[in-house]
Amino acid sequence: MVEIDPIVKRLDVLIRLMLDQQIKEGKVLRKDQLLFMDSVGLTSGEIGKILGQSSKDIASQLNSLKKKGKTG
């Protein structure tokens, strides 16, 4: 089993809190956050760790969002 660096874990928590606060304040939608994190090179696994979701769920959401972007 791979142990997560405590610093990385804390940074992920800080990022998640900031992202959740943006949504709560109505500044941005989760879909836009996902697309942005993907555009800066984070993998679905990395995004999933930040958001507390599985990489499969994130990959599925990103795939759906990208398809919608191409058609509409």
DOTI-385527 format. One record per atom (N, C-alpha, C, O): residue number from 1; z, y, x. Coordinates in nm, 4 decimals. Each point is the difference from the previous one (the first is absolute). Example, Ala and Ser with C-alpha at 12.3 -4.5 7.8 and 13.67 -1.06 7.14 Angstrom:
BEGIN
<r k="1" z="0.7800" y="-0.5690" x="1.3190"/>
<r k="1" z="0.0000" y="0.1190" x="-0.0890"/>
<r k="1" z="0.0000" y="0.1200" x="0.0900"/>
<r k="1" z="0.0665" y="-0.0019" x="0.1036"/>
<r k="2" z="-0.1385" y="0.1069" x="-0.1386"/>
<r k="2" z="0.0060" y="0.1190" x="0.0820"/>
<r k="2" z="0.0730" y="0.1090" x="-0.0770"/>
<r k="2" z="0.0169" y="0.1108" x="0.0509"/>
***
This chain:
BEGIN
<r k="1" z="0.0000" y="-0.1182" x="0.0832"/>
<r k="1" z="0.0000" y="0.1182" x="-0.0832"/>
<r k="1" z="0.0000" y="0.1244" x="0.0876"/>
<r k="1" z="0.0727" y="0.0075" x="0.0990"/>
<r k="2" z="-0.1553" y="0.0904" x="-0.1365"/>
<r k="2" z="-0.0109" y="0.1234" x="0.0753"/>
<r k="2" z="0.1061" y="0.0975" x="-0.0482"/>
<r k="2" z="0.0108" y="0.0279" x="-0.1194"/>
<r k="3" z="0.0674" y="0.0238" x="0.2137"/>
<r k="3" z="0.1033" y="0.0960" x="-0.0360"/>
<r k="3" z="-0.0594" y="0.1401" x="0.0003"/>
<r k="3" z="-0.0738" y="0.0369" x="0.0914"/>
<r k="4" z="0.1063" y="0.0406" x="-0.1939"/>
<r k="4" z="-0.0514" y="0.1356" x="-0.0124"/>
<r k="4" z="0.0879" y="0.0938" x="0.0818"/>
<r k="4" z="0.1228" y="-0.0044" x="-0.0077"/>
<r k="5" z="-0.1877" y="0.0880" x="0.0850"/>
<r k="5" z="0.0706" y="0.0995" x="0.0804"/>
<r k="5" z="0.0796" y="0.0911" x="-0.0936"/>
<r k="5" z="-0.0559" y="0.0513" x="-0.0970"/>
<r k="6" z="0.1847" y="-0.0301" x="0.1236"/>
<r k="6" z="0.0827" y="0.0832" x="-0.0884"/>
<r k="6" z="-0.0532" y="0.1425" x="-0.0157"/>
<r k="6" z="0.0164" y="0.0611" x="-0.1056"/>
<r k="7" z="-0.0797" y="-0.0085" x="0.2098"/>
<r k="7" z="-0.0563" y="0.1348" x="-0.0088"/>
<r k="7" z="-0.1185" y="0.0017" x="-0.0955"/>
<r k="7" z="-0.0137" y="0.0920" x="-0.0806"/>
<r k="8" z="-0.0714" y="-0.1926" x="0.0893"/>
<r k="8" z="-0.1150" y="-0.0100" x="-0.0895"/>
<r k="8" z="0.0480" y="-0.0125" x="-0.1441"/>
<r k="8" z="-0.0548" y="0.0629" x="-0.0904"/>
<r k="9" z="0.1564" y="-0.1436" x="0.0703"/>
<r k="9" z="0.0547" y="-0.0190" x="-0.1346"/>
<r k="9" z="0.0504" y="0.1324" x="-0.0568"/>
<r k="9" z="-0.0254" y="0.0313" x="-0.1163"/>
<r k="10" z="0.0955" y="0.0452" x="0.1964"/>
<r k="10" z="0.0519" y="0.1284" x="-0.0464"/>
<r k="10" z="-0.1126" y="0.0983" x="-0.0284"/>
<r k="10" z="0.0058" y="0.0744" x="-0.0978"/>
<r k="11" z="-0.1075" y="-0.0737" x="0.1820"/>
<r k="11" z="-0.1141" y="0.0880" x="-0.0251"/>
<r k="11" z="-0.0709" y="-0.0380" x="-0.1289"/>
<r k="11" z="-0.0409" y="0.0871" x="-0.0768"/>
<r k="12" z="0.0259" y="-0.2179" x="0.0526"/>
<r k="12" z="-0.0609" y="-0.0452" x="-0.1255"/>
<r k="12" z="0.0803" y="0.0482" x="-0.1204"/>
<r k="12" z="-0.0574" y="0.0405" x="-0.1011"/>
<r k="13" z="0.1898" y="-0.0448" x="0.1118"/>
<r k="13" z="0.0854" y="0.0465" x="-0.1093"/>
<r k="13" z="-0.0203" y="0.1507" x="-0.0224"/>
<r k="13" z="-0.0124" y="0.0448" x="-0.1139"/>
<r k="14" z="0.0092" y="0.0315" x="0.2212"/>
<r k="14" z="-0.0206" y="0.1448" x="-0.0119"/>
<r k="14" z="-0.1352" y="0.0325" x="-0.0642"/>
<r k="14" z="-0.0093" y="0.0867" x="-0.0869"/>
<r k="15" z="-0.0937" y="-0.1566" x="0.1303"/>
<r k="15" z="-0.1332" y="0.0211" x="-0.0570"/>
<r k="15" z="0.0009" y="-0.0329" x="-0.1486"/>
<r k="15" z="-0.0539" y="0.0751" x="-0.0813"/>
<r k="16" z="0.1151" y="-0.1872" x="0.0464"/>
<r k="16" z="0.0053" y="-0.0403" x="-0.1407"/>
<r k="16" z="0.0739" y="0.1033" x="-0.0850"/>
<r k="16" z="-0.0441" y="0.0327" x="-0.1102"/>
<r k="17" z="0.1555" y="0.0182" x="0.1606"/>
<r k="17" z="0.0749" y="0.1022" x="-0.0736"/>
<r k="17" z="-0.0837" y="0.1264" x="-0.0205"/>
<r k="17" z="0.0026" y="0.0598" x="-0.1076"/>
<r k="18" z="-0.0763" y="-0.0197" x="0.2104"/>
<r k="18" z="-0.0851" y="0.1182" x="-0.0114"/>
<r k="18" z="-0.1123" y="-0.0227" x="-0.1008"/>
<r k="18" z="-0.0308" y="0.0883" x="-0.0800"/>
<r k="19" z="-0.0298" y="-0.2056" x="0.0839"/>
<r k="19" z="-0.1081" y="-0.0323" x="-0.0935"/>
<r k="19" z="0.0522" y="-0.0029" x="-0.1434"/>
<r k="19" z="-0.0632" y="0.0537" x="-0.0910"/>
<r k="20" z="0.1788" y="-0.1168" x="0.0719"/>
<r k="20" z="0.0587" y="-0.0064" x="-0.1346"/>
<r k="20" z="0.0357" y="0.1392" x="-0.0517"/>
<r k="20" z="-0.0158" y="0.0277" x="-0.1189"/>
<r k="21" z="0.0635" y="0.0594" x="0.2065"/>
<r k="21" z="0.0345" y="0.1362" x="-0.0406"/>
<r k="21" z="-0.1250" y="0.0765" x="-0.0420"/>
<r k="21" z="0.0046" y="0.0756" x="-0.0971"/>
<r k="22" z="-0.1151" y="-0.0932" x="0.1672"/>
<r k="22" z="-0.1258" y="0.0656" x="-0.0373"/>
<r k="22" z="-0.0425" y="-0.0413" x="-0.1398"/>
<r k="22" z="-0.0446" y="0.0834" x="-0.0788"/>
<r k="23" z="0.0581" y="-0.2110" x="0.0477"/>
<r k="23" z="-0.0379" y="-0.0499" x="-0.1321"/>
<r k="23" z="0.0935" y="0.0571" x="-0.1057"/>
<r k="23" z="-0.0445" y="0.0454" x="-0.1055"/>
<r k="24" z="0.1730" y="-0.0479" x="0.1342"/>
<r k="24" z="0.1001" y="0.0503" x="-0.0943"/>
<r k="24" z="-0.0246" y="0.1471" x="-0.0335"/>
<r k="24" z="0.0174" y="0.0418" x="-0.1145"/>
<r k="25" z="-0.0573" y="0.0351" x="0.2134"/>
<r k="25" z="-0.0258" y="0.1421" x="-0.0196"/>
<r k="25" z="-0.1387" y="0.0274" x="-0.0575"/>
<r k="25" z="-0.0349" y="0.1151" x="-0.0265"/>
<r k="26" z="-0.0438" y="-0.2201" x="0.0074"/>
<r k="26" z="-0.1331" y="0.0149" x="-0.0579"/>
<r k="26" z="-0.1015" y="0.0600" x="0.0954"/>
<r k="26" z="-0.1028" y="0.0518" x="-0.0436"/>
<r k="27" z="0.1300" y="-0.0579" x="0.1729"/>
<r k="27" z="-0.0895" y="0.0585" x="0.0990"/>
<r k="27" z="-0.1212" y="-0.0880" x="0.0306"/>
<r k="27" z="-0.1059" y="0.0492" x="0.0387"/>
<r k="28" z="0.1234" y="-0.1797" x="-0.0567"/>
<r k="28" z="-0.1064" y="-0.0932" x="0.0361"/>
<r k="28" z="0.0185" y="-0.1294" x="-0.0795"/>
<r k="28" z="0.1103" y="-0.0314" x="-0.0446"/>
<r k="29" z="-0.2183" y="-0.0420" x="0.0278"/>
<r k="29" z="0.0050" y="-0.1291" x="-0.0673"/>
<r k="29" z="0.0067" y="-0.1116" x="0.1035"/>
<r k="29" z="-0.0475" y="0.0160" x="0.1125"/>
<r k="30" z="0.1061" y="-0.1280" x="-0.1503"/>
<r k="30" z="0.0126" y="-0.1144" x="0.0913"/>
<r k="30" z="-0.1372" y="-0.0441" x="0.0503"/>
<r k="30" z="-0.0147" y="-0.0358" x="0.1169"/>
<r k="31" z="-0.0859" y="0.0381" x="-0.2045"/>
<r k="31" z="-0.1330" y="-0.0441" x="0.0425"/>
<r k="31" z="-0.0531" y="0.0876" x="0.1128"/>
<r k="31" z="-0.0658" y="-0.0497" x="0.0915"/>
<r k="32" z="0.0937" y="0.1791" x="-0.0974"/>
<r k="32" z="-0.0439" y="0.0899" x="0.1063"/>
<r k="32" z="0.0754" y="-0.0278" x="0.1299"/>
<r k="32" z="-0.0570" y="0.0093" x="0.1087"/>
<r k="33" z="0.1843" y="-0.0432" x="-0.1205"/>
<r k="33" z="0.0782" y="-0.0364" x="0.1181"/>
<r k="33" z="-0.0563" y="-0.1264" x="0.0648"/>
<r k="33" z="-0.0134" y="-0.0079" x="0.1221"/>
<r k="34" z="-0.0188" y="-0.0895" x="-0.2048"/>
<r k="34" z="-0.0562" y="-0.1249" x="0.0525"/>
<r k="34" z="-0.1304" y="0.0261" x="0.0736"/>
<r k="34" z="-0.0205" y="-0.0487" x="0.1112"/>
<r k="35" z="-0.0669" y="0.1255" x="-0.1738"/>
<r k="35" z="-0.1291" y="0.0291" x="0.0617"/>
<r k="35" z="0.0170" y="0.0792" x="0.1292"/>
<r k="35" z="-0.0728" y="-0.0229" x="0.0965"/>
<r k="36" z="0.1676" y="0.1150" x="-0.0937"/>
<r k="36" z="0.0238" y="0.0776" x="0.1207"/>
<r k="36" z="0.0517" y="-0.0885" x="0.1125"/>
<r k="36" z="-0.0494" y="0.0073" x="0.1125"/>
<r k="37" z="0.1488" y="-0.0909" x="-0.1423"/>
<r k="37" z="0.0547" y="-0.0878" x="0.1034"/>
<r k="37" z="-0.1066" y="-0.0942" x="0.0538"/>
<r k="37" z="-0.0031" y="-0.0292" x="0.1196"/>
<r k="38" z="-0.0839" y="-0.0180" x="-0.2074"/>
<r k="38" z="-0.1110" y="-0.0855" x="0.0422"/>
<r k="38" z="-0.0964" y="0.0793" x="0.0892"/>
<r k="38" z="-0.0483" y="-0.0517" x="0.1007"/>
<r k="39" z="0.0209" y="0.1756" x="-0.1375"/>
<r k="39" z="-0.0967" y="0.0810" x="0.0748"/>
<r k="39" z="0.0480" y="0.0362" x="0.1405"/>
<r k="39" z="-0.0816" y="0.0252" x="0.0887"/>
<r k="40" z="0.2136" y="-0.0223" x="-0.0678"/>
<r k="40" z="0.0509" y="0.0311" x="0.1338"/>
<r k="40" z="0.0199" y="-0.1254" x="0.0842"/>
<r k="40" z="0.0513" y="0.0072" x="0.1116"/>
<r k="41" z="-0.0915" y="-0.1214" x="-0.1647"/>
<r k="41" z="-0.0028" y="-0.1217" x="0.0792"/>
<r k="41" z="0.1138" y="-0.0973" x="-0.0197"/>
<r k="41" z="0.0089" y="-0.0990" x="0.0726"/>
<r k="42" z="0.0791" y="0.1241" x="-0.1693"/>
<r k="42" z="0.1059" y="-0.0976" x="-0.0258"/>
<r k="42" z="-0.0596" y="-0.1214" x="-0.0699"/>
<r k="42" z="-0.0868" y="0.0138" x="-0.0862"/>
<r k="43" z="0.1332" y="-0.1318" x="0.1231"/>
<r k="43" z="-0.0463" y="-0.1221" x="-0.0649"/>
<r k="43" z="0.0729" y="-0.0181" x="-0.1326"/>
<r k="43" z="0.1005" y="0.0661" x="-0.0258"/>
<r k="44" z="-0.1510" y="-0.1549" x="-0.0571"/>
<r k="44" z="0.0677" y="-0.0268" x="-0.1269"/>
<r k="44" z="0.1399" y="-0.0565" x="0.0244"/>
<r k="44" z="0.0911" y="0.0235" x="-0.0794"/>
<r k="45" z="-0.0737" y="-0.0977" x="0.1884"/>
<r k="45" z="0.1319" y="-0.0513" x="0.0352"/>
<r k="45" z="0.0964" y="0.1108" x="0.0367"/>
<r k="45" z="0.1164" y="-0.0023" x="-0.0400"/>
<r k="46" z="-0.1645" y="0.0995" x="0.1162"/>
<r k="46" z="0.0848" y="0.1127" x="0.0398"/>
<r k="46" z="0.0354" y="0.0865" x="-0.1210"/>
<r k="46" z="0.1140" y="0.0440" x="-0.0142"/>
<r k="47" z="-0.2112" y="-0.0202" x="-0.0718"/>
<r k="47" z="0.0256" y="0.0778" x="-0.1212"/>
<r k="47" z="0.0991" y="-0.0742" x="-0.0890"/>
<r k="47" z="0.0909" y="0.0603" x="-0.0570"/>
<r k="48" z="-0.1093" y="-0.1900" x="0.0459"/>
<r k="48" z="0.0908" y="-0.0813" x="-0.0798"/>
<r k="48" z="0.1430" y="0.0060" x="0.0495"/>
<r k="48" z="0.0934" y="0.0072" x="-0.0798"/>
<r k="49" z="-0.0754" y="-0.0102" x="0.2113"/>
<r k="49" z="0.1354" y="0.0086" x="0.0570"/>
<r k="49" z="0.0635" y="0.1348" x="-0.0342"/>
<r k="49" z="0.1186" y="0.0066" x="-0.0322"/>
<r k="50" z="-0.1966" y="0.0994" x="0.0392"/>
<r k="50" z="0.0511" y="0.1332" x="-0.0310"/>
<r k="50" z="0.0401" y="0.0093" x="-0.1467"/>
<r k="50" z="0.1051" y="0.0549" x="-0.0330"/>
<r k="51" z="-0.1892" y="-0.1087" x="-0.0547"/>
<r k="51" z="0.0220" y="0.0144" x="-0.1437"/>
<r k="51" z="0.0823" y="-0.1132" x="-0.0611"/>
<r k="51" z="0.0366" y="0.0067" x="-0.1174"/>
<r k="52" z="-0.0076" y="-0.1089" x="0.1947"/>
<r k="52" z="0.0774" y="-0.1121" x="-0.0525"/>
<r k="52" z="-0.0800" y="-0.0898" x="-0.0913"/>
<r k="52" z="0.0536" y="-0.0567" x="-0.0953"/>
<r k="53" z="-0.1824" y="0.0435" x="0.1242"/>
<r k="53" z="-0.0889" y="-0.0866" x="-0.0781"/>
<r k="53" z="-0.0680" y="-0.0984" x="0.0939"/>
<r k="53" z="-0.0017" y="0.0194" x="0.1216"/>
<r k="54" z="-0.0536" y="-0.1239" x="-0.1786"/>
<r k="54" z="-0.0696" y="-0.0977" x="0.0833"/>
<r k="54" z="-0.1345" y="0.0565" x="0.0459"/>
<r k="54" z="-0.0596" y="0.0850" x="-0.0660"/>
<r k="55" z="0.0141" y="-0.1342" x="0.1797"/>
<r k="55" z="-0.1290" y="0.0461" x="0.0515"/>
<r k="55" z="-0.1140" y="-0.0394" x="-0.0938"/>
<r k="55" z="-0.1002" y="0.0708" x="-0.0096"/>
<r k="56" z="0.1158" y="-0.1843" x="-0.0596"/>
<r k="56" z="-0.1028" y="-0.0418" x="-0.0961"/>
<r k="56" z="-0.0100" y="0.0989" x="-0.1155"/>
<r k="56" z="-0.1101" y="0.0335" x="-0.0436"/>
<r k="57" z="0.2246" y="0.0135" x="-0.0063"/>
<r k="57" z="-0.0008" y="0.0977" x="-0.1087"/>
<r k="57" z="-0.0658" y="0.1301" x="0.0447"/>
<r k="57" z="-0.0807" y="0.0577" x="-0.0729"/>
<r k="58" z="0.1152" y="-0.0121" x="0.1924"/>
<r k="58" z="-0.0573" y="0.1241" x="0.0524"/>
<r k="58" z="-0.1505" y="-0.0156" x="0.0198"/>
<r k="58" z="-0.0771" y="0.0884" x="-0.0374"/>
<r k="59" z="0.0349" y="-0.2005" x="0.0960"/>
<r k="59" z="-0.1423" y="-0.0236" x="0.0226"/>
<r k="59" z="-0.0760" y="-0.0011" x="-0.1321"/>
<r k="59" z="-0.1100" y="0.0547" x="-0.0090"/>
<r k="60" z="0.1678" y="-0.1162" x="-0.0929"/>
<r k="60" z="-0.0624" y="-0.0049" x="-0.1310"/>
<r k="60" z="-0.0123" y="0.1401" x="-0.0607"/>
<r k="60" z="-0.1042" y="0.0364" x="-0.0547"/>
<r k="61" z="0.2127" y="0.0413" x="0.0653"/>
<r k="61" z="-0.0022" y="0.1364" x="-0.0536"/>
<r k="61" z="-0.1033" y="0.0858" x="0.0726"/>
<r k="61" z="-0.0744" y="0.0751" x="-0.0632"/>
<r k="62" z="0.0700" y="-0.0862" x="0.1955"/>
<r k="62" z="-0.0972" y="0.0779" x="0.0773"/>
<r k="62" z="-0.1430" y="-0.0395" x="-0.0341"/>
<r k="62" z="-0.0875" y="0.0854" x="-0.0143"/>
<r k="63" z="0.0649" y="-0.2154" x="0.0013"/>
<r k="63" z="-0.1337" y="-0.0473" x="-0.0359"/>
<r k="63" z="-0.0440" y="0.0575" x="-0.1335"/>
<r k="63" z="-0.1133" y="0.0459" x="-0.0148"/>
<r k="64" z="0.2040" y="-0.0488" x="-0.0823"/>
<r k="64" z="-0.0290" y="0.0532" x="-0.1330"/>
<r k="64" z="-0.0281" y="0.1514" x="0.0062"/>
<r k="64" z="-0.0946" y="0.0488" x="-0.0619"/>
<r k="65" z="0.1770" y="0.0234" x="0.1362"/>
<r k="65" z="-0.0167" y="0.1453" x="0.0107"/>
<r k="65" z="-0.1322" y="0.0352" x="0.0684"/>
<r k="65" z="-0.0677" y="0.0946" x="-0.0402"/>
<r k="66" z="0.0319" y="-0.1697" x="0.1420"/>
<r k="66" z="-0.1244" y="0.0268" x="0.0720"/>
<r k="66" z="-0.1210" y="-0.0291" x="-0.0878"/>
<r k="66" z="-0.0992" y="0.0728" x="0.0054"/>
<r k="67" z="0.1063" y="-0.1787" x="-0.0865"/>
<r k="67" z="-0.1097" y="-0.0317" x="-0.0920"/>
<r k="67" z="-0.0164" y="0.1102" x="-0.1031"/>
<r k="67" z="-0.1121" y="0.0405" x="-0.0307"/>
<r k="68" z="0.2249" y="0.0088" x="-0.0235"/>
<r k="68" z="-0.0052" y="0.1081" x="-0.0983"/>
<r k="68" z="-0.0573" y="0.1259" x="0.0609"/>
<r k="68" z="-0.0729" y="0.0734" x="-0.0668"/>
<r k="69" z="0.1045" y="-0.0469" x="0.1927"/>
<r k="69" z="-0.0504" y="0.1179" x="0.0689"/>
<r k="69" z="-0.1498" y="-0.0020" x="0.0187"/>
<r k="69" z="-0.0650" y="0.1045" x="-0.0009"/>
<r k="70" z="0.0101" y="-0.2238" x="0.0180"/>
<r k="70" z="-0.1449" y="-0.0132" x="0.0196"/>
<r k="70" z="-0.0764" y="0.0124" x="-0.1307"/>
<r k="70" z="-0.1150" y="0.0440" x="-0.0017"/>
<r k="71" z="0.1804" y="-0.0837" x="-0.1096"/>
<r k="71" z="-0.0707" y="0.0013" x="-0.1275"/>
<r k="71" z="0.0305" y="0.1240" x="-0.0833"/>
<r k="71" z="-0.0714" y="0.0286" x="-0.0960"/>
<r k="72" z="0.1734" y="0.0433" x="0.1303"/>
<r k="72" z="0.0351" y="0.1129" x="-0.0854"/>
<r k="72" z="0.0567" y="0.1067" x="0.0758"/>
<r k="72" z="0.0356" y="0.1036" x="-0.0563"/>
***
